Amino acid sequence: MSLYFEGKAVDDLFQAIDKKQKVYETSLQFSKQKNDEERVAFAYNLLENEGIFSKLNFVYSSKNAEISVGLRNEGNIAFQKKKDALALELYNKSMCHAPLDGTEYALAIGNRSAVNFSLKCYYACLKDIQRAFESGYPKDLYLKLLCRKVKCQVELKDKYSAEKALQVSHIQMNV
C-alpha cells in the first residue's frame, strides 16, 4: 500500500512563508537539517504551523501494475507536450503504484530521468538512471539510458565519467 497526497500544499506553504517574508530564512533553516528524518520533521512542522497539514487530501492506494503503466503513459504524453512538471508528477505517481516485483518502477524512474534531463537537473537525472538500472530496467533499453548518462556527464563537464559511460555503451551495443 502506498500513501501520497494530492493538492497544492507546497504552493500554499510557499505563499504562507512568502507572505511573512521568511522565504530565505526558512530555506536556510531547512538546508541546515542533517538528514531526511530531520527534513521531514521540519516540513511537517511547517505544514502544521501554517494550518496546511489538516487540509491535505491523502490518498491510500495498493500497488497496481495497470495503474502504474497508465500513469507512466500519461506522463509520456505530458512529456511529449513539453509539460515537464506534469510529467514529473505522473512518473512519481507511477512509481508509487508500481509493484516491487515488476519492471514498472524501473521504467517510470527511467522516464523521470528524461524529465530531469530536460529540466537540466543533471545530478537528479544521473541518480534516476542509476536507480533504474538497480531496479531491473529492461536490458534491451539500457542503451537509451546510457546515452542520457553520457549527455549528463558532458553537460556537467565530467569528461572521465562520460568516456567511461561511452565504453560501457559500446560494450552494450556489441552484446
N, C-alpha and C positions, 0 to 999 in steps of 0.2 A: 504494500500500500504506500502511496506517496501523498505528500501534503504540499500544497503550494497555495499562494493567494493570488486573487485577481483583483484588479482595481488600480487606482492611481495613488497608492500610498507614498511612493517615492516622490511624486510631484507634489503631493500635499505636504509632505515633510519638508521638502526644499522650500516651498512657499512660506511655510511657517518660520523656518530658520531665516530666510531672506527678509521676511517682514520685520524680524527682530534685529536685522543687520548683523547676524552672527555666523554667516557662511564660512568666512575664513577661520574664525575661532573654532567652530565645530569641526571643520575639516582638519585643522591642526590637532585637535583632541583625538579625533578618530585615527589619524595617522600614528599617534603615539601608542595605540593599543598593540600589545606584543604578539598576540596570536588570534586565531579565528574565534576562539571562545570569548575572548575579551571584546573583539569587534562585534560579535553577535549580541553580547550583553549591552554594549554601548548603543547599538542600533535599536535594540528592544527598548532601552530606557528612553531614547529619543522619541520613539513612536508612542510609548506610554505617556511621557511628559507632555506631548503635544495633543494627546487625546485621539490619536490616529489609529492606534492598535485595535481599539474596540470597534472601529469601522471597517476593518479588513474582512473581506469575503473569502474565508478559507474553503478550499476545495479538496476533498478527500477522494482519492482515486486508486483503483487497483492497477497493477501493471497489466498492460494490454498491447500486444504487438500491433494489432489492427489500428488502434487509436494512434500509437506511436508512428506508424507508417503514414497514416492520414495527415498527422500534424507535420511530419517531415515533408511530405508532398506539398502541403500548403506553404511551408517555409521555402521550398524550391520556387514556387510561383512568385512569392513575395520577393525573393532574392533576384529573380529574373526581371522583375519590375523595378529593381533598384530600391526597394523598400527594406533597407538593411535592418532597421530597428525591429520591424515586424518579423522579419525572417529570423532574427536572433531570438526573439520571444518564442516563436513557433518551434525552432530547433530545441530550445531549452525545455519546452513542454514535451516535445517528442522524447527527449532524454528521460524526463520524469516518468513517462508512461512505458518506457522500453523495458521489457523483461530482461533479467540478468543473464539468461541462457541463450540469447539470440544475438544477431548482428545489428539489431535496430539501434541500440545505444551507440555503437561504434560508427554507424552510418550517420546518425544525427550529429555526433560531435565532429565527424569529418566534414560534414556540410557546414557546421558552425565555424569551422576553421576558415572556410571560404569567405564568410561574412566578416570575420575578424581581419582577414587579409584586405578585404575591400575597405574596411574602416581604418586601415593602416595600423591596426593593433597587432604588430608582428610577433611580440612575445606571447600574447594570448593565442595567436594562430599556431605558433610552434608548440605551445603546451597542448592545444587541442589535437594537433597532429600526433603527438606522442601518445596521448590518451587513446586516440582512435586505434593506433597500432596495438597498444596494450590491451584493448578491449575486444579484439577479434575482428578488426576491419578486414573485409574480404581481400585476399591476396591478389585477385585479379584486378583490383582497383588501387593497389599500392602506388603504382607509378604516378597517378594523379596527385596523391598527397606528397609524394617525394618531390615532385616538380614544384609544388607550392612551398614546400620546406626550403628548397634551394632559393626560390624567389624571395622568401622572407629573409634568409641569411644574406642575400645580396643587398636587399634594402637596408639591413642592419649593418652592412659593410663587414660582415664576418666571412672573409674570403676562405679561411681554413675550413670552417664548417660547411660552407657551400660546396667546396671542392669534394669534401668527404661525402656529402649527400649525393653529389653527382656520381661519384664512384659507386655508391650503393644503388642508385637508379640505373646505372649502366649494367650492373650485375643483374638487377631485376629484369631488365629487358632481354637479357641473354638466357634467362632461366626457362 
